[in-house]
Amino acid sequence: MQVAASPVLHSGSVADNCLVRNEWLCPLYVTTRSDQILAALQEHVTILLVTLVVSVVVALPLGVLAHRTAWMRSLVLGASTVVYTIPSLAMFSLLLPVVGFDASTVVVALVLYSLTVLVRGLVAGLDAVPTAAVDAATGMGYGRWRLLREVELPLALPTAFASLRIAAVSTVALTTIGFLFDSGGLGNLIYSGLTSNFRAEVLIPSIMCVVLALLVDAVLVLLRRQLTPWRRGAAA
C-alpha cells in the first residue's frame, strides 16, 4: 500500500503541522486519513470474525472427537502441536501453492493457528467435566448427544472460552502479517508507515490493534458471563 501524498499542506501553517514534522502522535493523520484508516480497520475486523467463526465451527467436532476417541486425541493434539511450531511467515508461504495469493491465504493460516488453541481448550474443558455430573445425567436417561449438549459442553464452556480469548487476541495480532498479501487490515498501514518512515502511520494503527484486541477480549468475557450465569461471580 502506497502512502498518499500529504493532504495537509492547506491545514494550518507548516510550523503547526504535525504531519510535516513527522510526529509519532499526530491527530491530523487521523482526521485527514479517516477513510483509509476505517477501511483498514473494517478489513481487520472482517478477517478476525471470519477466522473465529470458522475456527469455532471446525474446533467443536474435532474437540469432541478428540475427547471421546483415544486415537483421534493423539492425532488432533499431535497435529495441532506441529502446526503451532510453524512460524507465521513460513505458514503463509506453505499455503501459497494450495490457497493462492489473496486474503484466503491469511484466513486459512489464522484458522489453523486458532484451531491449535481452541481444540486443546475444548478437550481440556470436556476432560474437566465432573464424572458425578455425567453419571447423574446418564442415570436420568440422557443419551450421548443430549449429555454432550446439555451437560458436558455447558460445563466445558469456561475453559473453552479461555482458549477462545487467547485465539482471538492472537488473531488480532497475526492478521497484521497479512500485509504480505495486501490483506493485513491495519497491518497494511503499519507496513506502509515503516517503509516510508511515516511515524504516525506506524504508531496509530499499532495502538488501534491493541485497543481492538482489548475490546474483543472484553466482549468475549461478557459473552462467557452470559452463557455461564452460574460463574458470574468468578474472576474473568
Residue frames as a rotation matrix with the C-alpha (Angstrom) as fourth column:
MET 1
0.580 0.815 0.000 0.00
0.815 -0.580 0.000 0.00
0.000 0.000 -1.000 0.00
GLN 2
-0.385 -0.734 0.560 1.48
0.730 -0.613 -0.302 3.31
0.565 0.293 0.772 -1.05
VAL 3
-0.251 0.241 -0.937 1.32
0.742 -0.573 -0.346 6.35
-0.621 -0.783 -0.035 1.19
ALA 4
0.487 0.517 0.704 -0.73
0.848 -0.472 -0.240 9.04
0.208 0.714 -0.669 -0.49
ALA 5
-0.472 -0.626 0.620 0.68
0.481 -0.773 -0.415 12.50
0.739 0.102 0.666 -0.95
SER 6
-0.696 0.154 -0.701 0.14
0.670 -0.212 -0.712 14.54
-0.258 -0.965 0.044 2.17
PRO 7
-0.076 0.770 0.634 -3.22
0.766 -0.362 0.531 16.35
0.638 0.526 -0.562 2.00
VAL 8
0.500 0.349 -0.793 -2.45
0.860 -0.305 0.408 18.66
-0.100 -0.886 -0.453 4.89
LEU 9
-0.583 -0.792 0.179 -0.37
0.806 -0.592 0.009 21.46
0.099 0.149 0.984 3.43
HIS 10
-0.421 0.520 0.743 -3.50
0.015 -0.815 0.579 23.58
0.907 0.255 0.335 3.48
SER 11
0.565 0.681 -0.466 -4.41
0.426 0.243 0.871 22.55
0.706 -0.691 -0.153 7.05
GLY 12
0.918 -0.236 -0.317 -2.70
0.187 -0.447 0.875 25.18
-0.349 -0.863 -0.366 9.12
SER 13
0.597 -0.768 -0.229 0.80
-0.799 -0.548 -0.245 26.54
0.063 0.330 -0.942 8.91
VAL 14
0.365 -0.558 -0.745 3.75
-0.138 0.759 -0.636 24.27
0.921 0.335 0.200 8.28
ALA 15
-0.608 -0.659 0.442 5.09
-0.494 -0.122 -0.861 25.04
0.621 -0.742 -0.251 11.75
ASP 16
-0.298 0.594 0.748 1.88
-0.887 0.118 -0.447 23.72
-0.354 -0.796 0.491 13.30
ASN 17
0.523 0.509 -0.684 1.57
-0.782 0.606 -0.147 20.72
0.339 0.611 0.715 11.01
CYS 18
0.247 -0.425 0.871 2.41
-0.680 0.564 0.468 17.52
-0.690 -0.708 -0.149 12.91
LEU 19
0.845 0.057 0.532 2.44
0.288 0.790 -0.542 15.52
-0.451 0.611 0.651 9.66
VAL 20
0.782 -0.603 0.159 5.07
-0.156 -0.436 -0.886 17.76
0.604 0.668 -0.435 8.12
ARG 21
0.134 -0.740 0.659 7.11
-0.978 -0.208 -0.034 17.40
0.162 -0.640 -0.751 11.30
ASN 22
0.020 -0.061 -0.998 6.53
-0.298 0.953 -0.064 13.63
0.954 0.298 0.001 11.08
GLU 23
-0.446 -0.109 0.888 5.49
-0.889 -0.059 -0.454 13.26
0.102 -0.992 -0.071 14.71
TRP 24
-0.980 0.055 -0.193 4.53
0.076 0.992 -0.105 9.93
0.186 -0.118 -0.975 16.22
LEU 25
-0.323 0.905 -0.275 1.29
0.803 0.109 -0.585 11.17
-0.500 -0.410 -0.763 17.76
CYS 26
-0.982 -0.028 -0.188 -0.48
-0.085 -0.820 0.567 13.23
-0.170 0.572 0.802 15.14
PRO 27
-0.246 0.966 0.075 -4.25
0.219 0.130 -0.967 13.84
-0.944 -0.221 -0.243 15.35
LEU 28
0.022 0.218 -0.976 -4.07
-0.789 -0.596 -0.151 15.37
-0.614 0.773 0.159 11.89
TYR 29
-0.890 -0.361 -0.279 -3.18
-0.456 0.720 0.524 11.96
0.012 0.593 -0.805 10.49
VAL 30
-0.706 0.680 0.196 -6.46
0.496 0.673 -0.549 10.54
-0.505 -0.290 -0.813 11.82
THR 31
0.086 0.821 -0.564 -8.60
0.023 -0.567 -0.823 13.40
-0.996 0.058 -0.068 10.52
THR 32
0.010 -0.137 -0.990 -7.05
-0.890 -0.452 0.054 13.52
-0.455 0.881 -0.127 7.06
ARG 33
-0.724 -0.312 -0.615 -6.77
-0.581 0.756 0.300 9.75
0.372 0.575 -0.729 6.52
SER 34
-0.382 0.612 0.692 -10.01
-0.718 0.275 -0.639 8.67
-0.581 -0.742 0.334 8.21
ASP 35
0.617 0.642 -0.456 -11.36
-0.783 0.439 -0.441 6.85
-0.083 0.629 0.773 5.15
GLN 36
0.063 -0.713 -0.698 -8.14
-0.541 0.564 -0.625 4.90
0.839 0.417 -0.350 4.74
ILE 37
-0.806 -0.373 0.460 -7.99
-0.572 0.288 -0.768 4.05
0.154 -0.882 -0.445 8.45
LEU 38
-0.046 0.885 0.464 -11.62
-0.794 0.249 -0.554 2.94
-0.606 -0.394 0.691 8.63
ALA 39
0.607 0.219 -0.764 -11.22
-0.722 0.553 -0.415 0.75
0.332 0.803 0.495 5.53
ALA 40
-0.370 -0.831 -0.415 -8.18
-0.443 0.550 -0.707 -0.93
0.817 -0.077 -0.572 7.08
LEU 41
-0.734 0.159 0.660 -9.99
-0.638 0.173 -0.751 -1.40
-0.234 -0.972 -0.026 10.40
GLN 42
0.365 0.930 -0.043 -13.02
-0.863 0.321 -0.391 -2.90
-0.350 0.180 0.919 8.64
GLU 43
0.365 -0.307 -0.879 -10.81
-0.552 0.689 -0.470 -5.38
0.749 0.657 0.082 6.79
HIS 44
-0.712 -0.689 0.136 -9.04
-0.482 0.338 -0.809 -6.27
0.512 -0.641 -0.572 10.04
VAL 45
-0.434 0.637 0.637 -12.32
-0.736 0.157 -0.658 -6.91
-0.519 -0.755 0.400 11.88
THR 46
0.537 0.658 -0.528 -13.74
-0.844 0.429 -0.323 -8.89
0.014 0.618 0.786 8.94
ILE 47
-0.046 -0.653 -0.756 -10.75
-0.432 0.695 -0.574 -11.21
0.901 0.301 -0.314 8.82
LEU 48
-0.842 -0.261 0.473 -10.93
-0.525 0.190 -0.830 -11.60
0.126 -0.947 -0.296 12.61
LEU 49
-0.071 0.916 0.394 -14.62
-0.839 0.159 -0.521 -12.51
-0.540 -0.368 0.757 12.63
VAL 50
0.576 0.248 -0.779 -14.37
-0.721 0.604 -0.340 -14.92
0.386 0.757 0.527 9.69
THR 51
-0.390 -0.830 -0.400 -11.39
-0.430 0.548 -0.717 -16.62
0.814 -0.108 -0.571 11.31
LEU 52
-0.798 0.076 0.598 -13.08
-0.580 0.175 -0.796 -17.02
-0.165 -0.982 -0.095 14.69
VAL 53
0.258 0.965 0.047 -16.38
-0.883 0.255 -0.395 -18.29
-0.393 0.060 0.917 13.25
VAL 54
0.481 -0.136 -0.866 -14.69
-0.575 0.697 -0.428 -20.86
0.662 0.704 0.257 11.00
SER 55
-0.592 -0.804 -0.049 -12.34
-0.454 0.383 -0.805 -21.90
0.666 -0.454 -0.592 13.80
VAL 56
-0.525 0.465 0.713 -15.14
-0.747 0.149 -0.648 -22.47
-0.407 -0.873 0.269 16.31
VAL 57
0.543 0.784 -0.301 -17.24
-0.827 0.437 -0.353 -24.43
-0.145 0.441 0.886 13.78
VAL 58
0.327 -0.498 -0.803 -14.29
-0.394 0.701 -0.595 -26.71
0.859 0.511 0.033 12.97
ALA 59
-0.650 -0.695 0.307 -12.89
-0.537 0.134 -0.833 -26.94
0.537 -0.706 -0.461 16.51
LEU 60
-0.032 0.719 0.694 -16.16
-0.984 0.101 -0.150 -28.12
-0.178 -0.687 0.704 18.07
PRO 61
0.894 0.380 -0.236 -16.42
-0.420 0.896 -0.146 -31.52
0.156 0.230 0.961 16.33
LEU 62
0.170 -0.909 -0.380 -12.66
-0.131 0.362 -0.923 -32.02
0.977 0.207 -0.057 16.45
GLY 63
-0.529 -0.379 0.759 -12.57
-0.742 -0.228 -0.631 -31.34
0.412 -0.897 -0.161 20.16
VAL 64
0.368 0.753 0.545 -15.47
-0.895 0.447 -0.013 -33.69
-0.253 -0.483 0.838 20.88
LEU 65
0.845 -0.089 -0.527 -13.94
-0.210 0.851 -0.481 -36.47
0.492 0.518 0.700 18.79
ALA 66
-0.166 -0.986 -0.021 -10.56
-0.247 0.062 -0.967 -35.98
0.955 -0.156 -0.254 20.44
HIS 67
-0.331 0.111 0.937 -12.21
-0.940 -0.132 -0.316 -36.15
0.089 -0.985 0.148 23.86
ARG 68
0.506 0.727 0.464 -14.10
-0.761 0.630 -0.157 -39.35
-0.406 -0.274 0.872 23.12
THR 69
0.985 -0.165 -0.053 -11.67
0.104 0.806 -0.583 -41.27
0.139 0.569 0.811 20.91
ALA 70
0.582 -0.807 -0.094 -8.13
0.190 0.023 0.982 -42.07
-0.791 -0.589 0.166 22.01
TRP 71
-0.136 -0.706 0.695 -6.59
0.901 0.204 0.383 -42.29
-0.412 0.679 0.608 18.55
MET 72
0.439 0.352 0.827 -8.28
0.686 -0.726 -0.056 -39.06
0.580 0.592 -0.560 17.47
ARG 73
0.967 -0.134 -0.216 -6.91
0.081 -0.645 0.760 -37.34
-0.241 -0.752 -0.613 20.57
SER 74
0.153 -0.982 0.110 -3.37
0.458 0.169 0.873 -38.33
-0.876 -0.084 0.476 19.65
LEU 75
-0.156 -0.177 0.972 -3.85
0.988 -0.041 0.151 -37.35
0.013 0.983 0.181 16.02
VAL 76
0.637 0.518 0.571 -5.57
0.549 -0.825 0.137 -33.99
0.542 0.226 -0.810 16.62
LEU 77
0.935 -0.293 -0.198 -3.41
-0.005 -0.571 0.821 -32.82
-0.354 -0.767 -0.535 19.50
GLY 78
0.076 -0.950 0.302 -0.24
0.613 0.283 0.737 -34.01
-0.786 0.129 0.604 17.78
ALA 79
-0.022 -0.017 1.000 -1.14
0.962 -0.274 0.016 -32.19
0.274 0.962 0.023 14.56
SER 80
0.877 0.398 0.270 -2.02
0.314 -0.899 0.307 -29.03
0.364 -0.185 -0.913 16.46
THR 81
0.626 -0.728 -0.278 1.35
0.214 -0.182 0.960 -29.09
-0.749 -0.661 0.042 18.18
VAL 82
-0.221 -0.716 0.663 3.14
0.872 0.159 0.463 -29.35
-0.436 0.680 0.589 14.83
VAL 83
0.309 0.429 0.849 1.09
0.800 -0.600 0.012 -26.51
0.514 0.675 -0.528 13.34
TYR 84
0.980 0.168 -0.108 1.78
0.199 -0.780 0.593 -24.20
0.015 -0.603 -0.798 16.26
THR 85
0.300 -0.944 -0.138 5.53
0.434 0.006 0.901 -24.65
-0.849 -0.331 0.412 15.87
ILE 86
-0.057 -0.288 0.956 5.47
0.996 -0.078 0.036 -23.30
0.064 0.955 0.291 12.29
PRO 87
-0.687 -0.222 -0.692 6.41
0.347 -0.937 -0.043 -19.59
-0.638 -0.269 0.721 12.14
SER 88
0.256 0.929 -0.268 3.67
0.172 -0.317 -0.933 -17.40
-0.951 0.193 -0.241 10.69
LEU 89
0.120 -0.259 -0.959 5.65
-0.850 -0.526 0.036 -16.29
-0.513 0.810 -0.283 7.64
ALA 90
-0.890 -0.456 -0.015 6.56
-0.414 0.792 0.450 -19.89
-0.193 0.406 -0.893 6.86
MET 91
-0.431 0.815 0.387 2.91
0.401 0.557 -0.727 -20.91
-0.809 -0.158 -0.567 7.27
PHE 92
0.427 0.588 -0.687 1.75
-0.324 -0.610 -0.723 -18.30
-0.844 0.532 -0.069 4.76
SER 93
-0.265 -0.632 -0.728 4.42
-0.931 -0.029 0.364 -19.42
-0.251 0.775 -0.581 2.32
LEU 94
-0.919 -0.083 0.385 3.45
-0.058 0.995 0.077 -23.09
-0.389 0.049 -0.920 2.67
LEU 95
-0.098 0.983 0.156 -0.18
0.383 0.182 -0.906 -22.26
-0.918 -0.029 -0.394 1.94
LEU 96
-0.198 -0.005 -0.980 0.53
-0.627 -0.768 0.130 -20.24
-0.753 0.641 0.149 -1.21
PRO 97
-0.915 -0.176 -0.363 0.65
-0.402 0.484 0.777 -23.21
0.038 0.857 -0.514 -3.63
VAL 98
-0.755 0.654 -0.051 -2.61
0.653 0.742 -0.153 -24.55
-0.062 -0.149 -0.987 -2.20
VAL 99
0.057 0.838 -0.543 -4.72
0.743 -0.399 -0.537 -21.47
-0.667 -0.372 -0.646 -1.50
GLY 100
0.285 -0.004 0.958 -3.26
0.837 -0.487 -0.251 -18.77
0.467 0.874 -0.136 -3.70
PHE 101
-0.746 -0.653 -0.130 -2.04
0.653 -0.679 -0.334 -15.22
0.130 -0.334 0.934 -3.26
ASP 102
-0.243 0.700 0.672 -5.04
-0.066 -0.703 0.708 -13.48
0.968 0.128 0.217 -1.70
ALA 103
-0.210 0.209 0.955 -6.92
-0.902 -0.419 -0.106 -12.87
0.378 -0.883 0.276 1.54
SER 104
0.795 0.561 -0.230 -7.99
-0.448 0.799 0.400 -16.52
0.408 -0.215 0.887 1.78
THR 105
0.098 -0.849 -0.519 -4.36
0.302 0.522 -0.798 -17.46
0.948 -0.079 0.307 2.49
VAL 106
-0.667 -0.310 0.677 -4.40
-0.442 -0.567 -0.695 -15.18
0.599 -0.763 0.241 5.51
VAL 107
0.204 0.852 0.482 -7.71
-0.956 0.066 0.287 -16.59
0.213 -0.519 0.827 6.78
VAL 108
0.736 0.061 -0.674 -6.66
-0.102 0.995 -0.021 -20.22
0.669 0.084 0.738 6.35
ALA 109
-0.304 -0.930 -0.205 -3.39
0.231 0.137 -0.963 -19.65
0.924 -0.340 0.174 8.18
LEU 110
-0.610 0.119 0.784 -5.15
-0.687 -0.572 -0.447 -17.84
0.395 -0.811 0.431 11.02
VAL 111
0.545 0.839 -0.005 -7.76
-0.759 0.496 0.423 -20.61
0.357 -0.226 0.906 11.28
LEU 112
0.415 -0.462 -0.784 -5.03
0.210 0.887 -0.411 -23.24
0.885 0.006 0.465 11.58
TYR 113
-0.696 -0.691 0.197 -3.33
0.010 -0.283 -0.959 -21.30
0.718 -0.665 0.204 14.37
SER 114
-0.290 0.665 0.688 -6.64
-0.915 -0.403 0.004 -20.73
0.280 -0.629 0.725 16.17
LEU 115
0.603 0.563 -0.565 -7.57
-0.437 0.826 0.356 -24.40
0.667 0.032 0.744 15.96
THR 116
-0.210 -0.763 -0.611 -4.44
0.266 0.557 -0.787 -25.41
0.941 -0.328 0.086 17.84
VAL 117
-0.920 -0.087 0.383 -5.61
-0.301 -0.472 -0.829 -23.30
0.253 -0.877 0.407 20.78
LEU 118
-0.152 0.971 0.184 -9.36
-0.971 -0.182 0.156 -23.90
0.185 -0.155 0.970 20.56
VAL 119
0.368 0.295 -0.882 -9.24
-0.297 0.936 0.189 -27.68
0.881 0.192 0.432 20.21
ARG 120
-0.545 -0.649 -0.531 -6.89
0.341 0.407 -0.847 -28.05
0.766 -0.643 -0.001 23.15
GLY 121
-0.856 0.260 0.447 -9.04
-0.503 -0.616 -0.606 -25.75
0.117 -0.744 0.658 25.26
LEU 122
0.139 0.978 -0.158 -12.21
-0.912 0.189 0.364 -27.64
0.385 0.093 0.918 24.40
VAL 123
0.173 -0.156 -0.972 -10.63
0.062 0.987 -0.147 -31.01
0.983 -0.035 0.181 25.11
ALA 124
-0.841 -0.528 -0.117 -9.32
0.175 -0.062 -0.983 -29.74
0.512 -0.847 0.145 28.45
GLY 125
-0.575 0.700 0.424 -12.76
-0.813 -0.546 -0.202 -28.39
0.090 -0.461 0.883 29.31
LEU 126
0.401 0.740 -0.540 -14.51
-0.666 0.640 0.384 -31.65
0.629 0.205 0.750 28.44
ASP 127
-0.176 -0.552 -0.815 -11.92
0.249 0.776 -0.580 -33.66
0.952 -0.305 0.001 30.35
ALA 128
-0.944 -0.274 0.184 -12.59
-0.067 -0.387 -0.920 -31.49
0.323 -0.880 0.347 33.41
VAL 129
-0.041 0.989 0.141 -16.34
-0.696 -0.129 0.706 -32.16
0.717 -0.069 0.694 33.49
PRO 130
-0.445 -0.147 0.884 -17.05
-0.856 0.360 -0.371 -33.88
-0.264 -0.921 -0.286 36.83
THR 131
-0.899 0.071 -0.433 -17.68
-0.110 0.919 0.380 -37.58
0.425 0.389 -0.818 36.50
ALA 132
-0.741 0.651 -0.164 -20.50
0.407 0.241 -0.881 -37.27
-0.534 -0.720 -0.443 39.03
ALA 133
-0.247 0.660 -0.709 -22.37
-0.575 -0.689 -0.441 -34.88
-0.780 0.299 0.550 36.71
VAL 134
-0.520 -0.008 -0.854 -22.00
-0.802 0.348 0.485 -37.25
0.294 0.937 -0.187 33.76
ASP 135
-0.947 0.142 -0.287 -23.09
0.210 0.952 -0.222 -40.25
0.242 -0.271 -0.932 35.83
ALA 136
-0.587 0.768 -0.255 -26.11
0.120 -0.230 -0.966 -38.39
-0.801 -0.597 0.043 37.19
ALA 137
-0.185 0.496 -0.849 -27.24
-0.867 -0.488 -0.096 -37.32
-0.462 0.718 0.520 33.72
THR 138
-0.702 -0.118 -0.703 -26.72
-0.518 0.761 0.390 -40.84
0.489 0.638 -0.595 32.38
GLY 139
-0.923 0.360 -0.137 -28.77
0.358 0.668 -0.652 -42.24
-0.143 -0.651 -0.745 35.24
MET 140
-0.314 0.837 -0.448 -31.58
-0.194 -0.519 -0.833 -39.83
-0.929 -0.175 0.326 34.32
GLY 141
0.331 0.471 0.818 -31.69
0.580 0.582 -0.570 -41.34
-0.744 0.663 -0.080 30.84
TYR 142
0.495 -0.227 -0.839 -29.67
-0.569 -0.814 -0.116 -38.75
-0.657 0.535 -0.532 28.92
GLY 143
0.883 -0.225 0.412 -28.44
0.449 0.662 -0.600 -40.08
-0.138 0.715 0.686 25.59
ARG 144
0.015 -0.999 0.042 -24.96
0.957 0.026 0.289 -39.47
-0.290 0.036 0.956 24.26
TRP 145
-0.453 -0.206 0.868 -25.77
0.654 -0.738 0.166 -36.30
0.606 0.643 0.469 22.32
ARG 146
0.621 0.692 0.368 -28.13
0.179 -0.582 0.793 -34.86
0.763 -0.427 -0.485 24.89
LEU 147
0.690 -0.472 -0.550 -25.45
0.673 0.136 0.727 -35.44
-0.268 -0.871 0.411 27.50
LEU 148
-0.371 -0.871 0.320 -22.96
0.928 -0.340 0.151 -33.57
-0.022 0.353 0.935 25.35
ARG 149
-0.267 0.328 0.906 -25.34
0.456 -0.785 0.419 -30.70
0.849 0.525 0.060 24.56
GLU 150
0.566 0.700 0.435 -26.89
-0.058 -0.492 0.868 -30.15
0.822 -0.517 -0.238 27.99
VAL 151
0.963 -0.224 -0.149 -24.18
0.194 0.193 0.962 -31.24
-0.186 -0.955 0.229 30.42
GLU 152
0.275 -0.956 0.098 -20.67
0.880 0.292 0.376 -31.60
-0.388 -0.017 0.922 29.02
LEU 153
-0.151 -0.359 0.921 -20.48
0.787 -0.608 -0.108 -28.57
0.599 0.708 0.374 26.71
PRO 154
0.692 0.421 0.586 -22.04
0.033 -0.830 0.557 -26.12
0.721 -0.366 -0.588 29.20
LEU 155
0.925 -0.362 -0.118 -19.64
0.157 0.081 0.984 -27.26
-0.347 -0.929 0.132 31.92
ALA 156
0.111 -0.926 0.360 -16.69
0.937 0.218 0.273 -27.05
-0.331 0.307 0.892 29.50
LEU 157
0.684 0.276 0.675 -17.57
0.604 -0.732 -0.313 -23.51
0.408 0.623 -0.668 28.39
PRO 158
0.921 -0.345 -0.182 -15.37
-0.154 -0.750 0.643 -21.60
-0.358 -0.564 -0.744 30.89
THR 159
0.037 -0.956 0.290 -12.21
0.171 0.292 0.941 -23.40
-0.985 0.015 0.175 29.75
ALA 160
0.044 0.043 0.998 -13.27
0.978 0.202 -0.052 -23.25
-0.203 0.979 -0.033 26.10
PHE 161
0.898 0.338 0.281 -13.87
0.390 -0.908 -0.154 -19.51
0.203 0.248 -0.947 26.36
ALA 162
0.588 -0.769 -0.252 -10.46
-0.131 -0.398 0.908 -19.00
-0.798 -0.501 -0.334 27.92
SER 163
-0.304 -0.700 0.646 -8.91
0.580 0.403 0.708 -20.60
-0.756 0.590 0.283 24.84
LEU 164
0.357 0.515 0.779 -11.19
0.929 -0.287 -0.236 -18.56
0.102 0.808 -0.581 22.58
ARG 165
0.949 -0.053 -0.311 -9.95
0.043 -0.955 0.293 -15.35
-0.313 -0.291 -0.904 24.19
ILE 166
0.043 -0.999 0.023 -6.35
-0.006 0.023 1.000 -16.38
-0.999 -0.043 -0.005 23.55
ALA 167
-0.259 -0.095 0.961 -7.14
0.873 0.402 0.275 -17.29
-0.413 0.911 -0.022 19.95
ALA 168
0.705 0.627 0.331 -8.99
0.707 -0.651 -0.274 -14.02
0.044 0.428 -0.903 19.35
VAL 169
0.772 -0.477 -0.421 -6.23
-0.207 -0.814 0.543 -11.80
-0.601 -0.332 -0.727 20.72
SER 170
-0.230 -0.885 0.406 -3.60
0.203 0.364 0.909 -13.78
-0.952 0.291 0.096 18.79
THR 171
0.055 0.338 0.939 -5.64
0.975 0.183 -0.123 -13.42
-0.213 0.923 -0.320 15.60
VAL 172
0.946 0.261 -0.194 -5.81
0.238 -0.962 -0.133 -9.63
-0.221 0.080 -0.972 16.01
ALA 173
0.329 -0.907 -0.262 -2.02
-0.399 -0.385 0.832 -9.56
-0.856 -0.169 -0.489 16.16
LEU 174
-0.395 -0.560 0.728 -1.32
0.329 0.654 0.681 -12.15
-0.858 0.509 -0.074 13.44
THR 175
0.583 0.680 0.446 -3.72
0.690 -0.124 -0.713 -10.52
-0.429 0.723 -0.541 10.98
THR 176
0.668 -0.355 -0.655 -1.23
-0.361 -0.923 0.132 -7.68
-0.651 0.148 -0.744 10.57
ILE 177
-0.391 -0.872 0.295 1.18
-0.132 0.370 0.919 -10.07
-0.911 0.320 -0.260 8.83
GLY 178
0.228 0.587 0.777 -1.37
0.738 0.416 -0.531 -10.30
-0.635 0.695 -0.338 6.04
PHE 179
0.513 -0.117 -0.850 0.18
-0.383 -0.918 -0.105 -7.13
-0.768 0.380 -0.516 4.61
LEU 180
-0.590 -0.775 0.228 2.28
-0.190 0.408 0.893 -9.56
-0.785 0.483 -0.388 2.56
PHE 181
-0.618 0.474 0.627 -0.89
0.775 0.501 0.386 -10.28
-0.131 0.724 -0.677 0.59
ASP 182
-0.891 0.263 0.371 -2.26
-0.161 -0.945 0.285 -6.74
0.425 0.194 0.884 0.87
SER 183
0.186 0.959 -0.212 -4.86
-0.052 0.225 0.973 -8.21
0.981 -0.170 0.092 3.23
GLY 184
-0.492 -0.502 -0.711 -3.48
0.669 0.304 -0.678 -7.30
0.557 -0.810 0.186 6.62
GLY 185
0.585 0.782 -0.213 -6.02
0.751 -0.424 0.506 -4.70
0.306 -0.456 -0.836 7.67
LEU 186
0.967 -0.248 -0.057 -4.24
-0.185 -0.841 0.508 -2.30
-0.174 -0.481 -0.859 9.99
GLY 187
0.308 -0.896 0.319 -1.04
0.416 0.428 0.802 -4.19
-0.856 -0.115 0.505 9.18
ASN 188
0.329 -0.144 0.933 -1.13
0.926 -0.143 -0.348 -2.66
0.184 0.979 0.086 5.69
LEU 189
0.873 0.041 0.486 -0.92
0.005 -0.997 0.075 0.79
0.488 -0.063 -0.871 7.23
ILE 190
0.778 -0.617 0.120 1.82
-0.155 -0.004 0.988 -0.21
-0.610 -0.787 -0.099 9.66
TYR 191
0.186 -0.722 0.667 3.93
0.788 0.515 0.338 -1.67
-0.587 0.463 0.664 6.87
SER 192
0.494 0.057 0.868 3.33
0.713 -0.597 -0.367 1.37
0.497 0.800 -0.335 4.68
GLY 193
0.961 -0.112 0.253 4.42
-0.229 -0.837 0.498 3.62
0.156 -0.536 -0.829 7.52
LEU 194
0.563 -0.795 0.226 7.55
0.146 0.365 0.919 1.58
-0.813 -0.485 0.322 8.15
THR 195
0.137 -0.526 0.839 8.65
0.952 0.304 0.035 1.58
-0.274 0.794 0.542 4.53
SER 196
0.296 0.041 0.954 8.09
0.581 -0.800 -0.146 5.34
0.758 0.598 -0.260 4.17
ASN 197
-0.706 -0.553 -0.442 9.24
0.661 -0.291 -0.691 6.35
0.253 -0.781 0.571 7.68
PHE 198
-0.264 0.739 0.620 5.76
-0.267 -0.674 0.689 7.78
0.927 0.016 0.375 8.30
ARG 199
-0.946 -0.325 0.012 5.72
-0.105 0.268 -0.958 7.69
0.308 -0.907 -0.287 12.09
ALA 200
-0.457 0.842 0.287 2.04
-0.806 -0.256 -0.533 8.41
-0.375 -0.475 0.796 12.69
GLU 201
0.338 0.601 -0.724 1.08
-0.864 0.503 0.015 5.64
0.373 0.621 0.689 10.25
VAL 202
-0.430 -0.508 -0.747 3.16
-0.057 0.840 -0.539 3.20
0.901 -0.189 -0.390 12.28
LEU 203
-0.993 -0.098 0.066 2.11
-0.065 -0.006 -0.998 4.18
0.099 -0.995 0.000 15.78
ILE 204
-0.453 0.882 0.129 -1.60
-0.857 -0.391 -0.336 4.97
-0.245 -0.263 0.933 15.44
PRO 205
0.291 0.564 -0.773 -2.62
-0.698 0.678 0.232 1.72
0.655 0.472 0.591 13.63
SER 206
-0.537 -0.539 -0.649 -0.48
0.090 0.729 -0.679 -0.17
0.839 -0.423 -0.342 16.15
ILE 207
-0.923 0.272 0.274 -2.39
-0.353 -0.308 -0.884 1.44
-0.156 -0.912 0.380 19.01
MET 208
-0.042 0.963 -0.265 -5.63
-0.997 -0.023 0.075 0.59
0.066 0.268 0.961 17.23
CYS 209
-0.067 -0.053 -0.996 -4.59
-0.270 0.962 -0.033 -3.08
0.961 0.266 -0.079 17.10
VAL 210
-0.920 -0.310 -0.239 -4.02
0.153 0.276 -0.949 -3.08
0.360 -0.910 -0.206 20.85
VAL 211
-0.662 0.734 0.154 -7.36
-0.671 -0.487 -0.559 -1.38
-0.335 -0.473 0.815 21.51
LEU 212
0.070 0.689 -0.722 -9.14
-0.866 0.401 0.299 -3.81
0.495 0.604 0.625 19.17
ALA 213
-0.432 -0.307 -0.848 -7.62
0.052 0.930 -0.363 -6.79
0.901 -0.201 -0.385 20.99
LEU 214
-0.998 0.062 0.006 -8.74
-0.014 -0.136 -0.991 -5.39
-0.060 -0.989 0.136 24.35
LEU 215
-0.360 0.925 -0.121 -12.27
-0.915 -0.376 -0.150 -4.75
-0.184 0.057 0.981 23.06
VAL 216
0.032 0.332 -0.943 -12.59
-0.578 0.776 0.253 -8.23
0.815 0.537 0.217 21.57
ASP 217
-0.731 -0.362 -0.578 -11.37
0.232 0.665 -0.710 -9.78
0.641 -0.653 -0.403 24.82
ALA 218
-0.886 0.441 0.143 -13.87
-0.357 -0.452 -0.818 -7.70
-0.296 -0.775 0.558 26.83
VAL 219
-0.078 0.890 -0.450 -16.73
-0.978 0.020 0.208 -8.77
0.194 0.456 0.869 24.54
LEU 220
-0.133 -0.030 -0.991 -15.80
-0.187 0.982 -0.005 -12.43
0.973 0.185 -0.136 24.95
VAL 221
-0.969 -0.193 -0.154 -15.65
0.123 0.163 -0.979 -12.04
0.214 -0.968 -0.134 28.73
LEU 222
-0.562 0.825 0.058 -19.16
-0.745 -0.474 -0.469 -10.57
-0.360 -0.306 0.881 28.73
LEU 223
0.074 0.584 -0.808 -20.41
-0.825 0.491 0.279 -13.31
0.560 0.646 0.518 26.41
ARG 224
-0.551 -0.348 -0.759 -18.92
0.073 0.885 -0.459 -16.01
0.832 -0.308 -0.462 28.61
ARG 225
-0.973 0.207 0.100 -20.64
-0.141 -0.196 -0.970 -14.50
-0.181 -0.959 0.220 31.65
GLN 226
-0.207 0.952 -0.226 -23.97
-0.969 -0.232 -0.088 -14.53
-0.136 0.200 0.970 29.83
LEU 227
0.165 0.237 -0.957 -23.56
-0.595 0.798 0.096 -18.15
0.787 0.554 0.272 28.77
THR 228
-0.282 -0.293 -0.913 -22.32
0.525 0.749 -0.403 -19.33
0.803 -0.594 -0.057 32.18
PRO 229
0.267 0.469 0.842 -24.53
-0.339 -0.772 0.537 -17.49
0.902 -0.429 -0.047 34.70
TRP 230
0.930 0.096 -0.354 -23.50
0.258 0.516 0.817 -19.88
0.261 -0.851 0.455 37.49
ARG 231
0.124 -0.964 -0.236 -19.95
0.991 0.108 0.079 -18.47
-0.051 -0.244 0.968 37.23
ARG 232
0.519 0.122 0.846 -20.69
0.431 -0.892 -0.136 -14.75
0.738 0.435 -0.516 37.03
GLY 233
0.972 -0.165 0.169 -19.08
-0.232 -0.523 0.820 -14.16
-0.047 -0.836 -0.547 40.37
ALA 234
0.529 -0.826 0.197 -15.85
0.700 0.555 0.449 -15.81
-0.480 -0.100 0.871 39.26
ALA 235
0.036 -0.625 -0.780 -12.88
-0.198 -0.769 0.607 -13.80
-0.979 0.133 -0.152 38.07
ALA 236
0.838 0.259 -0.481 -12.59
-0.484 -0.056 -0.873 -13.20
-0.253 0.964 0.078 34.31
